[in-house]
Amino acid sequence: MDADLASIPARARALEAAGYDGAYTFEGPHDPFFPLLLAAEHTERLELATAIAVAFARSPMTLANIGYDLQVASQGRFILGLGSQIKPHIEKRFSMPWSKPAARMRELILAIRAIWACWQDGTPLRFEGEFYRHTLMTPFFNPGANAYGTARIWLAGVGPAMTEVAGEVADGFLVHPLSTERFLREHTLPALTRGWEKAQRDRADYEIVFPAMIVTGMNDDEMQRAADAVRSQIAFYGSTPAYRRVLDTHGWADLQPELNRLSKQQQWKEMSALVDDDMVDEFALRGAPEALGAMARDRYGDLIDRVSPNAPYGLNPKCWPLIIDGFRGM
């Protein structure tokens, strides 16, 4: 959803009326939580998630408070979607500590759940870990149980350690947009399975969510603009060292250092030129708006539970009703 707070009520109502099951915000230049509070006030059915909020920029107690309040405000429709971000942003942008990200994330989520258990069930707050310690909760600071229970927690990841943590302690996994069917089958699903097995959990009770990039339009010119925008997005993601493993799955690992070098020189057009059509078609669904749903079912139907059509460009509004109709029943 748009970060312009004044536009959120109308945007949220429009998404609900169009038939969307949910809407999400991301943490970029604006806070990811404020828009969801407004959306909760102006919708009745739409599930509302952060995808993602930066976990390590906040303490477990802060996240527990926000998650509790948004769960109440939305009457049980809030999903706390978390991600780690990368070390330079955590240390240099947020001025927060970074170490052992997978282990830290696991502990952070368990700490949030311990805080919620204290409020919801009256369990004494005695959480002591390597990174977080929460042992004080007086009645004045305890909001008490609410009628909607605790919010679900989704976790984003790419690497095997963080993905395994997501399988173990989260309620769902947020697939990174720079993912392919092959990467999901060969890397993501095995890591999630290890987490499920560690926690003795059932796959049926878990959600895998994919913001799949799409290339579509109402005519050839719009299709070309969409392809160029997605090409640029792939190049941007691919310049990040942490995502090299995705490129390596397809034999494109040597491309990552060059993308990284060009990004430091802000040579964005040169970066995009390195992403060919084969890469676009691996990372994105390309086709007529009404055909994308069937394409997603064929490619990801046995892998994911939810899909969000991800158009990192100004898509013709006429496309969206056709896209939504095509995705119904996935």
C-alpha positions, 0 to 999 in steps of 0.5 A: 500500500502507498505510504501517503497516509492520507490516501490509505483509507481509500486505497484500503477500501478499494483493495478490499472491494476489488477482491484482494484477501490481504494488503501489506506495507514494507519498510522503506522511506516510511514507517510500515505500521501507521498505514496498517492502523488506518487500513484496519479502521477502514476495512472489515475483511482485508488481512493486513501485514508488514512485508517486512518490518525490520526486526533488528531495528526494534526490541522484542518488547516494542514489536510485541506492543505494536503487534498487540495493538494492531491485532486489536485494532484490526480485530484479529487481521494483523500479521507481523511480517519481519525481516533482518535487513543486512548488517550495514543498514542495522549498524549504520542506519539504525545504530543497532547491534548485529551478530549471528542474525539467524540465532538472533532472529530466532530468539527475538521471535521467541521473546515476542511470543513469551511477552504475548504469553504473559499478557494473553495467558498470565504466564510469568515473564522470564525470558533470558537469552543470549541477545534479549532479556525480558523479566519485568512486567508489572500490571501497569504495563500489561495490557491483558488478554484480548478477544482476538488472540495473538497475531501471526508472525511471518519471517522473510529469508533467503539463506538456509539458516534464516529460512530454517528459523522461519520454519521452526518459530514463525507461522509463515515464510515470506519468499524474497522477490528474487526467487525462482521455482528452482531455488524454492524447490532446491533450497527454500523448501528443504530449509523450511522442512528442517525447521518444521521437523525441528519444531515437530510442526505440520506443513498444513498449518504453515503459510508460504507467501511469494510476492511474484514479479510480473511482466504484463500490460495491455499492449506491446509498449506496456509489456516492454516498459514492464519488462524493462522495469523488472529487469532493473529490479532484478539487477538491483536485487542481484547486486546484493552479495547476500542474494548471490546464492539465488543467482548461483542456482542458475549458474549466474553467480559471476554476474553478482560481483559485476552488478555490485561494482556497477551499483557502487558507481550508480550505473543503473542502466548498465546493470539492467543491460546485464539481465537478459530475457532468460533471467527475466522469465526465470524471476518473473511471470510474463504474459497477458494480465488474465493469463498470469494466474494460471501461469502462477498455478503451473509454476508455484501451485504446489510450493506456495500458499499465497501469491502477491502480484508484484509490479515494480512499475506503473501498471495500467490500472485496467490490468488489475481486475483481469489479474485478480480474476486470473488469480482467483482459486489459486 
